[in-house]
Amino acid sequence: MPEKWTGRLVGKMHNERITYDDLAAELGVTKAYISMILNGKRSPDGIRHRMETAVDRLVQKKQVEQDSA
């Protein structure tokens, strides 16, 4: 069963239009691995912090791109 933080992270990704592909590329892993983590199939040490930080970086990048457009 997925942990509660994964639901919040998926919601944030949806609101910010960040895809599993975007997150996978940011973390240097596969889309399938991201899916396994968010669906509770894998739970590596420190993954919550790594994923939340990566999503925050992606949000910042999108804001910079929008500001410069």
PDB file of N, CA, C, O and CB in Angstrom:
ATOM      1  N   MET A   1       0.846  -1.185   0.000  1.00  0.00           N
ATOM      2  CA  MET A   1       0.000   0.000   0.000  1.00  0.00           C
ATOM      3  C   MET A   1       0.888   1.243   0.000  1.00  0.00           C
ATOM      4  O   MET A   1       1.838   1.329   0.778  1.00  0.00           O
ATOM      5  CB  MET A   1      -0.961   0.001   1.226  1.00  0.00           C
ATOM      6  N   PRO A   2       0.585   2.193  -0.858  1.00  0.00           N
ATOM      7  CA  PRO A   2       1.396   3.412  -0.932  1.00  0.00           C
ATOM      8  C   PRO A   2       1.294   4.229   0.357  1.00  0.00           C
ATOM      9  O   PRO A   2       0.268   4.224   1.039  1.00  0.00           O
ATOM     10  CB  PRO A   2       0.960   4.268  -2.129  1.00  0.00           C
ATOM     11  N   GLU A   3       2.373   4.922   0.668  1.00  0.00           N
ATOM     12  CA  GLU A   3       2.367   5.796   1.834  1.00  0.00           C
ATOM     13  C   GLU A   3       1.644   7.094   1.487  1.00  0.00           C
ATOM     14  O   GLU A   3       1.508   7.435   0.312  1.00  0.00           O
ATOM     15  CB  GLU A   3       3.812   6.083   2.320  1.00  0.00           C
ATOM     16  N   LYS A   4       1.182   7.815   2.504  1.00  0.00           N
ATOM     17  CA  LYS A   4       0.418   9.037   2.286  1.00  0.00           C
ATOM     18  C   LYS A   4       1.221  10.097   1.521  1.00  0.00           C
ATOM     19  O   LYS A   4       0.660  10.847   0.723  1.00  0.00           O
ATOM     20  CB  LYS A   4      -0.039   9.599   3.620  1.00  0.00           C
ATOM     21  N   TRP A   5       2.518  10.155   1.766  1.00  0.00           N
ATOM     22  CA  TRP A   5       3.309  11.200   1.113  1.00  0.00           C
ATOM     23  C   TRP A   5       3.302  11.037  -0.401  1.00  0.00           C
ATOM     24  O   TRP A   5       3.434  12.016  -1.136  1.00  0.00           O
ATOM     25  CB  TRP A   5       4.747  11.180   1.632  1.00  0.00           C
ATOM     26  N   THR A   6       3.148   9.798  -0.867  1.00  0.00           N
ATOM     27  CA  THR A   6       3.151   9.599  -2.318  1.00  0.00           C
ATOM     28  C   THR A   6       1.917  10.211  -2.963  1.00  0.00           C
ATOM     29  O   THR A   6       1.996  10.747  -4.069  1.00  0.00           O
ATOM     30  CB  THR A   6       3.227   8.110  -2.652  1.00  0.00           C
ATOM     31  N   GLY A   7       0.787  10.138  -2.287  1.00  0.00           N
ATOM     32  CA  GLY A   7      -0.429  10.751  -2.803  1.00  0.00           C
ATOM     33  C   GLY A   7      -0.299  12.262  -2.903  1.00  0.00           C
ATOM     34  O   GLY A   7      -0.722  12.869  -3.887  1.00  0.00           O
ATOM     35  N   ARG A   8       0.290  12.860  -1.876  1.00  0.00           N
ATOM     36  CA  ARG A   8       0.511  14.311  -1.903  1.00  0.00           C
ATOM     37  C   ARG A   8       1.472  14.695  -3.021  1.00  0.00           C
ATOM     38  O   ARG A   8       1.280  15.708  -3.693  1.00  0.00           O
ATOM     39  CB  ARG A   8       1.056  14.798  -0.552  1.00  0.00           C
ATOM     40  N   LEU A   9       2.502  13.885  -3.215  1.00  0.00           N
ATOM     41  CA  LEU A   9       3.490  14.179  -4.255  1.00  0.00           C
ATOM     42  C   LEU A   9       2.869  14.052  -5.644  1.00  0.00           C
ATOM     43  O   LEU A   9       3.121  14.889  -6.511  1.00  0.00           O
ATOM     44  CB  LEU A   9       4.701  13.237  -4.128  1.00  0.00           C
ATOM     45  N   VAL A  10       2.065  13.023  -5.861  1.00  0.00           N
ATOM     46  CA  VAL A  10       1.400  12.849  -7.151  1.00  0.00           C
ATOM     47  C   VAL A  10       0.451  14.023  -7.405  1.00  0.00           C
ATOM     48  O   VAL A  10       0.357  14.512  -8.531  1.00  0.00           O
ATOM     49  CB  VAL A  10       0.628  11.499  -7.195  1.00  0.00           C
ATOM     50  N   GLY A  11      -0.242  14.468  -6.378  1.00  0.00           N
ATOM     51  CA  GLY A  11      -1.130  15.621  -6.513  1.00  0.00           C
ATOM     52  C   GLY A  11      -0.365  16.873  -6.899  1.00  0.00           C
ATOM     53  O   GLY A  11      -0.800  17.632  -7.765  1.00  0.00           O
ATOM     54  N   LYS A  12       0.770  17.089  -6.259  1.00  0.00           N
ATOM     55  CA  LYS A  12       1.601  18.251  -6.591  1.00  0.00           C
ATOM     56  C   LYS A  12       2.113  18.147  -8.025  1.00  0.00           C
ATOM     57  O   LYS A  12       2.122  19.131  -8.766  1.00  0.00           O
ATOM     58  CB  LYS A  12       2.788  18.372  -5.607  1.00  0.00           C
ATOM     59  N   MET A  13       2.537  16.946  -8.406  1.00  0.00           N
ATOM     60  CA  MET A  13       3.008  16.743  -9.775  1.00  0.00           C
ATOM     61  C   MET A  13       1.896  17.068 -10.770  1.00  0.00           C
ATOM     62  O   MET A  13       2.137  17.718 -11.787  1.00  0.00           O
ATOM     63  CB  MET A  13       3.500  15.294  -9.973  1.00  0.00           C
ATOM     64  N   HIS A  14       0.699  16.620 -10.478  1.00  0.00           N
ATOM     65  CA  HIS A  14      -0.436  16.878 -11.364  1.00  0.00           C
ATOM     66  C   HIS A  14      -0.699  18.385 -11.482  1.00  0.00           C
ATOM     67  O   HIS A  14      -0.856  18.912 -12.584  1.00  0.00           O
ATOM     68  CB  HIS A  14      -1.699  16.152 -10.845  1.00  0.00           C
ATOM     69  N   ASN A  15      -0.744  19.066 -10.341  1.00  0.00           N
ATOM     70  CA  ASN A  15      -1.013  20.500 -10.332  1.00  0.00           C
ATOM     71  C   ASN A  15       0.056  21.296 -11.071  1.00  0.00           C
ATOM     72  O   ASN A  15      -0.240  22.312 -11.700  1.00  0.00           O
ATOM     73  CB  ASN A  15      -1.122  20.996  -8.910  1.00  0.00           C
ATOM     74  N   GLU A  16       1.293  20.830 -10.990  1.00  0.00           N
ATOM     75  CA  GLU A  16       2.417  21.534 -11.613  1.00  0.00           C
ATOM     76  C   GLU A  16       2.733  21.006 -13.015  1.00  0.00           C
ATOM     77  O   GLU A  16       3.670  21.462 -13.670  1.00  0.00           O
ATOM     78  CB  GLU A  16       3.651  21.417 -10.733  1.00  0.00           C
ATOM     79  N   ARG A  17       1.932  20.036 -13.459  1.00  0.00           N
ATOM     80  CA  ARG A  17       2.117  19.418 -14.782  1.00  0.00           C
ATOM     81  C   ARG A  17       3.509  18.793 -14.945  1.00  0.00           C
ATOM     82  O   ARG A  17       4.188  18.987 -15.954  1.00  0.00           O
ATOM     83  CB  ARG A  17       1.893  20.460 -15.878  1.00  0.00           C
ATOM     84  N   ILE A  18       3.902  18.046 -13.928  1.00  0.00           N
ATOM     85  CA  ILE A  18       5.165  17.310 -13.955  1.00  0.00           C
ATOM     86  C   ILE A  18       4.823  15.840 -14.178  1.00  0.00           C
ATOM     87  O   ILE A  18       4.015  15.269 -13.444  1.00  0.00           O
ATOM     88  CB  ILE A  18       5.996  17.518 -12.621  1.00  0.00           C
ATOM     89  N   THR A  19       5.428  15.237 -15.176  1.00  0.00           N
ATOM     90  CA  THR A  19       5.132  13.851 -15.515  1.00  0.00           C
ATOM     91  C   THR A  19       6.083  12.889 -14.806  1.00  0.00           C
ATOM     92  O   THR A  19       7.110  13.294 -14.261  1.00  0.00           O
ATOM     93  CB  THR A  19       5.211  13.649 -17.024  1.00  0.00           C
ATOM     94  N   TYR A  20       5.720  11.614 -14.827  1.00  0.00           N
ATOM     95  CA  TYR A  20       6.619  10.583 -14.313  1.00  0.00           C
ATOM     96  C   TYR A  20       7.921  10.604 -15.112  1.00  0.00           C
ATOM     97  O   TYR A  20       9.000  10.396 -14.557  1.00  0.00           O
ATOM     98  CB  TYR A  20       5.952   9.179 -14.382  1.00  0.00           C
ATOM     99  N   ASP A  21       7.814  10.854 -16.407  1.00  0.00           N
ATOM    100  CA  ASP A  21       9.021  10.940 -17.248  1.00  0.00           C
ATOM    101  C   ASP A  21       9.929  12.076 -16.791  1.00  0.00           C
ATOM    102  O   ASP A  21      11.146  11.911 -16.719  1.00  0.00           O
ATOM    103  CB  ASP A  21       8.636  11.139 -18.727  1.00  0.00           C
ATOM    104  N   ASP A  22       9.333  13.239 -16.481  1.00  0.00           N
ATOM    105  CA  ASP A  22      10.113  14.384 -15.995  1.00  0.00           C
ATOM    106  C   ASP A  22      10.848  14.017 -14.705  1.00  0.00           C
ATOM    107  O   ASP A  22      12.044  14.273 -14.565  1.00  0.00           O
ATOM    108  CB  ASP A  22       9.195  15.610 -15.758  1.00  0.00           C
ATOM    109  N   LEU A  23      10.118  13.418 -13.772  1.00  0.00           N
ATOM    110  CA  LEU A  23      10.700  13.055 -12.478  1.00  0.00           C
ATOM    111  C   LEU A  23      11.774  11.982 -12.640  1.00  0.00           C
ATOM    112  O   LEU A  23      12.824  12.048 -11.999  1.00  0.00           O
ATOM    113  CB  LEU A  23       9.607  12.563 -11.520  1.00  0.00           C
ATOM    114  N   ALA A  24      11.514  11.007 -13.486  1.00  0.00           N
ATOM    115  CA  ALA A  24      12.499   9.949 -13.721  1.00  0.00           C
ATOM    116  C   ALA A  24      13.791  10.528 -14.292  1.00  0.00           C
ATOM    117  O   ALA A  24      14.885  10.152 -13.870  1.00  0.00           O
ATOM    118  CB  ALA A  24      11.929   8.884 -14.675  1.00  0.00           C
ATOM    119  N   ALA A  25      13.663  11.436 -15.245  1.00  0.00           N
ATOM    120  CA  ALA A  25      14.852  12.055 -15.844  1.00  0.00           C
ATOM    121  C   ALA A  25      15.620  12.869 -14.800  1.00  0.00           C
ATOM    122  O   ALA A  25      16.850  12.844 -14.770  1.00  0.00           O
ATOM    123  CB  ALA A  25      14.452  12.956 -17.035  1.00  0.00           C
ATOM    124  N   GLU A  26      14.903  13.576 -13.963  1.00  0.00           N
ATOM    125  CA  GLU A  26      15.545  14.399 -12.917  1.00  0.00           C
ATOM    126  C   GLU A  26      16.314  13.532 -11.927  1.00  0.00           C
ATOM    127  O   GLU A  26      17.375  13.926 -11.442  1.00  0.00           O
ATOM    128  CB  GLU A  26      14.492  15.236 -12.165  1.00  0.00           C
ATOM    129  N   LEU A  27      15.775  12.349 -11.630  1.00  0.00           N
ATOM    130  CA  LEU A  27      16.418  11.451 -10.658  1.00  0.00           C
ATOM    131  C   LEU A  27      17.380  10.452 -11.309  1.00  0.00           C
ATOM    132  O   LEU A  27      18.129   9.762 -10.617  1.00  0.00           O
ATOM    133  CB  LEU A  27      15.356  10.691  -9.884  1.00  0.00           C
ATOM    134  N   GLY A  28      17.354  10.383 -12.627  1.00  0.00           N
ATOM    135  CA  GLY A  28      18.246   9.455 -13.314  1.00  0.00           C
ATOM    136  C   GLY A  28      17.823   8.001 -13.182  1.00  0.00           C
ATOM    137  O   GLY A  28      18.656   7.096 -13.120  1.00  0.00           O
ATOM    138  N   VAL A  29      16.506   7.794 -13.140  1.00  0.00           N
ATOM    139  CA  VAL A  29      15.967   6.430 -13.050  1.00  0.00           C
ATOM    140  C   VAL A  29      14.914   6.265 -14.146  1.00  0.00           C
ATOM    141  O   VAL A  29      14.680   7.183 -14.931  1.00  0.00           O
ATOM    142  CB  VAL A  29      15.350   6.145 -11.620  1.00  0.00           C
ATOM    143  N   THR A  30      14.286   5.103 -14.195  1.00  0.00           N
ATOM    144  CA  THR A  30      13.268   4.856 -15.218  1.00  0.00           C
ATOM    145  C   THR A  30      11.887   5.278 -14.719  1.00  0.00           C
ATOM    146  O   THR A  30      11.642   5.395 -13.519  1.00  0.00           O
ATOM    147  CB  THR A  30      13.257   3.369 -15.622  1.00  0.00           C
ATOM    148  N   LYS A  31      11.008   5.497 -15.674  1.00  0.00           N
ATOM    149  CA  LYS A  31       9.611   5.811 -15.368  1.00  0.00           C
ATOM    150  C   LYS A  31       8.985   4.646 -14.591  1.00  0.00           C
ATOM    151  O   LYS A  31       8.200   4.866 -13.668  1.00  0.00           O
ATOM    152  CB  LYS A  31       8.806   6.097 -16.678  1.00  0.00           C
ATOM    153  N   ALA A  32       9.325   3.437 -14.956  1.00  0.00           N
ATOM    154  CA  ALA A  32       8.789   2.254 -14.274  1.00  0.00           C
ATOM    155  C   ALA A  32       9.196   2.242 -12.798  1.00  0.00           C
ATOM    156  O   ALA A  32       8.398   1.868 -11.938  1.00  0.00           O
ATOM    157  CB  ALA A  32       9.277   0.966 -14.969  1.00  0.00           C
ATOM    158  N   TYR A  33      10.423   2.645 -12.505  1.00  0.00           N
ATOM    159  CA  TYR A  33      10.905   2.672 -11.126  1.00  0.00           C
ATOM    160  C   TYR A  33      10.151   3.733 -10.325  1.00  0.00           C
ATOM    161  O   TYR A  33       9.798   3.502  -9.168  1.00  0.00           O
ATOM    162  CB  TYR A  33      12.426   2.945 -11.087  1.00  0.00           C
ATOM    163  N   ILE A  34       9.904   4.893 -10.934  1.00  0.00           N
ATOM    164  CA  ILE A  34       9.117   5.936 -10.280  1.00  0.00           C
ATOM    165  C   ILE A  34       7.729   5.390  -9.953  1.00  0.00           C
ATOM    166  O   ILE A  34       7.218   5.601  -8.853  1.00  0.00           O
ATOM    167  CB  ILE A  34       9.015   7.202 -11.180  1.00  0.00           C
ATOM    168  N   SER A  35       7.129   4.698 -10.898  1.00  0.00           N
ATOM    169  CA  SER A  35       5.808   4.115 -10.693  1.00  0.00           C
ATOM    170  C   SER A  35       5.817   3.112  -9.546  1.00  0.00           C
ATOM    171  O   SER A  35       4.903   3.110  -8.721  1.00  0.00           O
ATOM    172  CB  SER A  35       5.323   3.443 -11.972  1.00  0.00           C
ATOM    173  N   MET A  36       6.830   2.266  -9.484  1.00  0.00           N
ATOM    174  CA  MET A  36       6.919   1.278  -8.402  1.00  0.00           C
ATOM    175  C   MET A  36       6.989   1.966  -7.039  1.00  0.00           C
ATOM    176  O   MET A  36       6.356   1.517  -6.084  1.00  0.00           O
ATOM    177  CB  MET A  36       8.152   0.371  -8.602  1.00  0.00           C
ATOM    178  N   ILE A  37       7.748   3.043  -6.945  1.00  0.00           N
ATOM    179  CA  ILE A  37       7.875   3.762  -5.676  1.00  0.00           C
ATOM    180  C   ILE A  37       6.536   4.403  -5.304  1.00  0.00           C
ATOM    181  O   ILE A  37       6.061   4.254  -4.178  1.00  0.00           O
ATOM    182  CB  ILE A  37       8.989   4.843  -5.764  1.00  0.00           C
ATOM    183  N   LEU A  38       5.935   5.113  -6.253  1.00  0.00           N
ATOM    184  CA  LEU A  38       4.696   5.819  -5.955  1.00  0.00           C
ATOM    185  C   LEU A  38       3.520   4.880  -5.708  1.00  0.00           C
ATOM    186  O   LEU A  38       2.538   5.275  -5.080  1.00  0.00           O
ATOM    187  CB  LEU A  38       4.364   6.755  -7.082  1.00  0.00           C
ATOM    188  N   ASN A  39       3.605   3.653  -6.191  1.00  0.00           N
ATOM    189  CA  ASN A  39       2.555   2.659  -5.950  1.00  0.00           C
ATOM    190  C   ASN A  39       2.853   1.745  -4.765  1.00  0.00           C
ATOM    191  O   ASN A  39       2.108   0.798  -4.510  1.00  0.00           O
ATOM    192  CB  ASN A  39       2.357   1.822  -7.187  1.00  0.00           C
ATOM    193  N   GLY A  40       3.940   2.023  -4.038  1.00  0.00           N
ATOM    194  CA  GLY A  40       4.252   1.275  -2.824  1.00  0.00           C
ATOM    195  C   GLY A  40       4.930  -0.059  -3.042  1.00  0.00           C
ATOM    196  O   GLY A  40       5.029  -0.855  -2.109  1.00  0.00           O
ATOM    197  N   LYS A  41       5.403  -0.328  -4.263  1.00  0.00           N
ATOM    198  CA  LYS A  41       6.070  -1.607  -4.547  1.00  0.00           C
ATOM    199  C   LYS A  41       7.543  -1.587  -4.134  1.00  0.00           C
ATOM    200  O   LYS A  41       8.131  -2.632  -3.857  1.00  0.00           O
ATOM    201  CB  LYS A  41       5.956  -1.940  -6.038  1.00  0.00           C
ATOM    202  N   ARG A  42       8.130  -0.392  -4.096  1.00  0.00           N
ATOM    203  CA  ARG A  42       9.534  -0.214  -3.684  1.00  0.00           C
ATOM    204  C   ARG A  42       9.581   0.931  -2.679  1.00  0.00           C
ATOM    205  O   ARG A  42       8.797   1.876  -2.762  1.00  0.00           O
ATOM    206  CB  ARG A  42      10.478   0.079  -4.926  1.00  0.00           C
ATOM    207  N   SER A  43      10.506   0.836  -1.731  1.00  0.00           N
ATOM    208  CA  SER A  43      10.651   1.890  -0.734  1.00  0.00           C
ATOM    209  C   SER A  43      12.118   2.023  -0.315  1.00  0.00           C
ATOM    210  O   SER A  43      12.471   1.703   0.820  1.00  0.00           O
ATOM    211  CB  SER A  43       9.760   1.600   0.494  1.00  0.00           C
ATOM    212  N   PRO A  44      12.969   2.494  -1.229  1.00  0.00           N
ATOM    213  CA  PRO A  44      14.381   2.634  -0.879  1.00  0.00           C
ATOM    214  C   PRO A  44      14.600   3.719   0.183  1.00  0.00           C
ATOM    215  O   PRO A  44      13.808   4.653   0.306  1.00  0.00           O
ATOM    216  CB  PRO A  44      15.199   2.958  -2.130  1.00  0.00           C
ATOM    217  N   ASP A  45      15.675   3.576   0.937  1.00  0.00           N
ATOM    218  CA  ASP A  45      15.999   4.549   1.980  1.00  0.00           C
ATOM    219  C   ASP A  45      16.133   5.953   1.394  1.00  0.00           C
ATOM    220  O   ASP A  45      16.767   6.146   0.357  1.00  0.00           O
ATOM    221  CB  ASP A  45      17.296   4.151   2.698  1.00  0.00           C
ATOM    222  N   GLY A  46      15.536   6.916   2.064  1.00  0.00           N
ATOM    223  CA  GLY A  46      15.678   8.311   1.696  1.00  0.00           C
ATOM    224  C   GLY A  46      14.930   8.744   0.453  1.00  0.00           C
ATOM    225  O   GLY A  46      15.124   9.862  -0.024  1.00  0.00           O
ATOM    226  N   ILE A  47      14.077   7.880  -0.083  1.00  0.00           N
ATOM    227  CA  ILE A  47      13.436   8.196  -1.369  1.00  0.00           C
ATOM    228  C   ILE A  47      12.435   9.334  -1.250  1.00  0.00           C
ATOM    229  O   ILE A  47      12.276  10.112  -2.191  1.00  0.00           O
ATOM    230  CB  ILE A  47      12.738   6.966  -1.923  1.00  0.00           C
ATOM    231  N   ARG A  48      11.760   9.446  -0.118  1.00  0.00           N
ATOM    232  CA  ARG A  48      10.795  10.537   0.028  1.00  0.00           C
ATOM    233  C   ARG A  48      11.493  11.887  -0.149  1.00  0.00           C
ATOM    234  O   ARG A  48      11.032  12.729  -0.920  1.00  0.00           O
ATOM    235  CB  ARG A  48      10.097  10.467   1.409  1.00  0.00           C
ATOM    236  N   HIS A  49      12.575  12.090   0.545  1.00  0.00           N
ATOM    237  CA  HIS A  49      13.313  13.352   0.450  1.00  0.00           C
ATOM    238  C   HIS A  49      13.839  13.574  -0.962  1.00  0.00           C
ATOM    239  O   HIS A  49      13.737  14.677  -1.499  1.00  0.00           O
ATOM    240  CB  HIS A  49      14.473  13.371   1.450  1.00  0.00           C
ATOM    241  N   ARG A  50      14.398  12.534  -1.559  1.00  0.00           N
ATOM    242  CA  ARG A  50      14.943  12.660  -2.918  1.00  0.00           C
ATOM    243  C   ARG A  50      13.863  13.044  -3.927  1.00  0.00           C
ATOM    244  O   ARG A  50      14.078  13.902  -4.784  1.00  0.00           O
ATOM    245  CB  ARG A  50      15.607  11.348  -3.346  1.00  0.00           C
ATOM    246  N   MET A  51      12.707  12.405  -3.817  1.00  0.00           N
ATOM    247  CA  MET A  51      11.639  12.679  -4.780  1.00  0.00           C
ATOM    248  C   MET A  51      11.013  14.052  -4.553  1.00  0.00           C
ATOM    249  O   MET A  51      10.734  14.772  -5.512  1.00  0.00           O
ATOM    250  CB  MET A  51      10.562  11.600  -4.695  1.00  0.00           C
ATOM    251  N   GLU A  52      10.794  14.417  -3.302  1.00  0.00           N
ATOM    252  CA  GLU A  52      10.220  15.731  -3.021  1.00  0.00           C
ATOM    253  C   GLU A  52      11.168  16.842  -3.473  1.00  0.00           C
ATOM    254  O   GLU A  52      10.726  17.852  -4.020  1.00  0.00           O
ATOM    255  CB  GLU A  52       9.910  15.872  -1.520  1.00  0.00           C
ATOM    256  N   THR A  53      12.446  16.661  -3.249  1.00  0.00           N
ATOM    257  CA  THR A  53      13.443  17.638  -3.673  1.00  0.00           C
ATOM    258  C   THR A  53      13.481  17.741  -5.189  1.00  0.00           C
ATOM    259  O   THR A  53      13.569  18.840  -5.736  1.00  0.00           O
ATOM    260  CB  THR A  53      14.826  17.267  -3.133  1.00  0.00           C
ATOM    261  N   ALA A  54      13.417  16.605  -5.868  1.00  0.00           N
ATOM    262  CA  ALA A  54      13.433  16.597  -7.337  1.00  0.00           C
ATOM    263  C   ALA A  54      12.202  17.300  -7.900  1.00  0.00           C
ATOM    264  O   ALA A  54      12.310  18.055  -8.867  1.00  0.00           O
ATOM    265  CB  ALA A  54      13.503  15.155  -7.868  1.00  0.00           C
ATOM    266  N   VAL A  55      11.042  17.062  -7.311  1.00  0.00           N
ATOM    267  CA  VAL A  55       9.823  17.730  -7.781  1.00  0.00           C
ATOM    268  C   VAL A  55       9.945  19.236  -7.564  1.00  0.00           C
ATOM    269  O   VAL A  55       9.563  20.021  -8.431  1.00  0.00           O
ATOM    270  CB  VAL A  55       8.568  17.174  -7.050  1.00  0.00           C
ATOM    271  N   ASP A  56      10.474  19.641  -6.412  1.00  0.00           N
ATOM    272  CA  ASP A  56      10.670  21.067  -6.149  1.00  0.00           C
ATOM    273  C   ASP A  56      11.605  21.694  -7.179  1.00  0.00           C
ATOM    274  O   ASP A  56      11.355  22.804  -7.650  1.00  0.00           O
ATOM    275  CB  ASP A  56      11.228  21.277  -4.737  1.00  0.00           C
ATOM    276  N   ARG A  57      12.683  20.988  -7.533  1.00  0.00           N
ATOM    277  CA  ARG A  57      13.613  21.501  -8.556  1.00  0.00           C
ATOM    278  C   ARG A  57      12.905  21.651  -9.897  1.00  0.00           C
ATOM    279  O   ARG A  57      13.103  22.644 -10.596  1.00  0.00           O
ATOM    280  CB  ARG A  57      14.836  20.564  -8.706  1.00  0.00           C
ATOM    281  N   LEU A  58      12.080  20.669 -10.259  1.00  0.00           N
ATOM    282  CA  LEU A  58      11.354  20.730 -11.520  1.00  0.00           C
ATOM    283  C   LEU A  58      10.355  21.891 -11.539  1.00  0.00           C
ATOM    284  O   LEU A  58      10.185  22.544 -12.569  1.00  0.00           O
ATOM    285  CB  LEU A  58      10.628  19.411 -11.770  1.00  0.00           C
ATOM    286  N   VAL A  59       9.699  22.149 -10.415  1.00  0.00           N
ATOM    287  CA  VAL A  59       8.771  23.273 -10.322  1.00  0.00           C
ATOM    288  C   VAL A  59       9.535  24.580 -10.525  1.00  0.00           C
ATOM    289  O   VAL A  59       9.081  25.462 -11.255  1.00  0.00           O
ATOM    290  CB  VAL A  59       8.033  23.274  -8.952  1.00  0.00           C
ATOM    291  N   GLN A  60      10.691  24.702  -9.881  1.00  0.00           N
ATOM    292  CA  GLN A  60      11.505  25.910 -10.031  1.00  0.00           C
ATOM    293  C   GLN A  60      11.951  26.093 -11.477  1.00  0.00           C
ATOM    294  O   GLN A  60      11.906  27.204 -12.004  1.00  0.00           O
ATOM    295  CB  GLN A  60      12.729  25.849  -9.108  1.00  0.00           C
ATOM    296  N   LYS A  61      12.376  25.020 -12.115  1.00  0.00           N
ATOM    297  CA  LYS A  61      12.803  25.104 -13.515  1.00  0.00           C
ATOM    298  C   LYS A  61      11.662  25.579 -14.399  1.00  0.00           C
ATOM    299  O   LYS A  61      11.862  26.415 -15.280  1.00  0.00           O
ATOM    300  CB  LYS A  61      13.319  23.744 -14.006  1.00  0.00           C
ATOM    301  N   LYS A  62      10.453  25.044 -14.165  1.00  0.00           N
ATOM    302  CA  LYS A  62       9.297  25.453 -14.974  1.00  0.00           C
ATOM    303  C   LYS A  62       8.984  26.933 -14.744  1.00  0.00           C
ATOM    304  O   LYS A  62       8.618  27.639 -15.684  1.00  0.00           O
ATOM    305  CB  LYS A  62       8.058  24.584 -14.635  1.00  0.00           C
ATOM    306  N   GLN A  63       9.124  27.407 -13.510  1.00  0.00           N
ATOM    307  CA  GLN A  63       8.858  28.816 -13.229  1.00  0.00           C
ATOM    308  C   GLN A  63       9.866  29.717 -13.926  1.00  0.00           C
ATOM    309  O   GLN A  63       9.502  30.764 -14.463  1.00  0.00           O
ATOM    310  CB  GLN A  63       8.883  29.072 -11.725  1.00  0.00           C
ATOM    311  N   VAL A  64      11.132  29.313 -13.919  1.00  0.00           N
ATOM    312  CA  VAL A  64      12.168  30.100 -14.592  1.00  0.00           C
ATOM    313  C   VAL A  64      11.887  30.137 -16.093  1.00  0.00           C
ATOM    314  O   VAL A  64      12.016  31.187 -16.722  1.00  0.00           O
ATOM    315  CB  VAL A  64      13.583  29.510 -14.312  1.00  0.00           C
ATOM    316  N   GLU A  65      11.507  29.001 -16.669  1.00  0.00           N
ATOM    317  CA  GLU A  65      11.183  28.950 -18.098  1.00  0.00           C
ATOM    318  C   GLU A  65       9.998  29.862 -18.423  1.00  0.00           C
ATOM    319  O   GLU A  65      10.008  30.546 -19.447  1.00  0.00           O
ATOM    320  CB  GLU A  65      10.870  27.503 -18.527  1.00  0.00           C
ATOM    321  N   GLN A  66       8.988  29.876 -17.569  1.00  0.00           N
ATOM    322  CA  GLN A  66       7.822  30.718 -17.798  1.00  0.00           C
ATOM    323  C   GLN A  66       8.182  32.200 -17.656  1.00  0.00           C
ATOM    324  O   GLN A  66       7.705  33.034 -18.425  1.00  0.00           O
ATOM    325  CB  GLN A  66       6.697  30.346 -16.820  1.00  0.00           C
ATOM    326  N   ASP A  67       9.018  32.519 -16.678  1.00  0.00           N
ATOM    327  CA  ASP A  67       9.414  33.906 -16.467  1.00  0.00           C
ATOM    328  C   ASP A  67      10.245  34.466 -17.615  1.00  0.00           C
ATOM    329  O   ASP A  67      10.171  35.655 -17.928  1.00  0.00           O
ATOM    330  CB  ASP A  67      10.185  34.024 -15.183  1.00  0.00           C
ATOM    331  N   SER A  68      11.039  33.596 -18.240  1.00  0.00           N
ATOM    332  CA  SER A  68      11.898  34.065 -19.324  1.00  0.00           C
ATOM    333  C   SER A  68      11.197  34.035 -20.683  1.00  0.00           C
ATOM    334  O   SER A  68      11.741  34.531 -21.670  1.00  0.00           O
ATOM    335  CB  SER A  68      13.156  33.223 -19.380  1.00  0.00           C
ATOM    336  N   ALA A  69       9.999  33.460 -20.743  1.00  0.00           N
ATOM    337  CA  ALA A  69       9.263  33.384 -22.023  1.00  0.00           C
ATOM    338  C   ALA A  69       8.492  34.661 -22.311  1.00  0.00           C
ATOM    339  O   ALA A  69       7.825  34.760 -23.341  1.00  0.00           O
ATOM    340  CB  ALA A  69       8.296  32.200 -22.011  1.00  0.00           C
TER     341      ALA A  69
END
